[in-house]
Amino acid sequence: MDMIERFEAMLAAGQDNALLRFTLGGAYLKAGRSSEAVTHLRAAVTQDAQYSAAWKFLGRALADCGETIAAAAAFDHGIEVAEARGDKQAAKEMMVFKRRLTRTGAGGNTKV
């Protein structure tokens, strides 16, 4: 059983929290399965809107899916959260990701 399968089994068994969703989303993102990552990362930030790392991964996953407007919005929200929490490194990383996103001019779709 690989890592994704283990985390999915935990979720199926009724364990559902922001950390599990973040970890599962990150595993899907790392595996190149961005659309599945989006589902879990959205759940993570719904459960804990102050989870700056989850906002960062959500923005990256949305960008990978071509959802540039939604990705930019996720980065914006994540930057706000990170700055409010004093997490300067996460805020800087999201600013860089957002700048790259807008610089590439990727048309992407407009889902938010």
Secondary structure as GFF3:
##gff-version 3
##sequence-region A 1 112
A	DSSP	alpha_helix	3	12	.	.	.	ID=ss1
A	DSSP	alpha_helix	18	30	.	.	.	ID=ss2
A	DSSP	alpha_helix	34	47	.	.	.	ID=ss3
A	DSSP	alpha_helix	52	64	.	.	.	ID=ss4
A	DSSP	alpha_helix	68	85	.	.	.	ID=ss5
A	DSSP	alpha_helix	88	104	.	.	.	ID=ss6
###
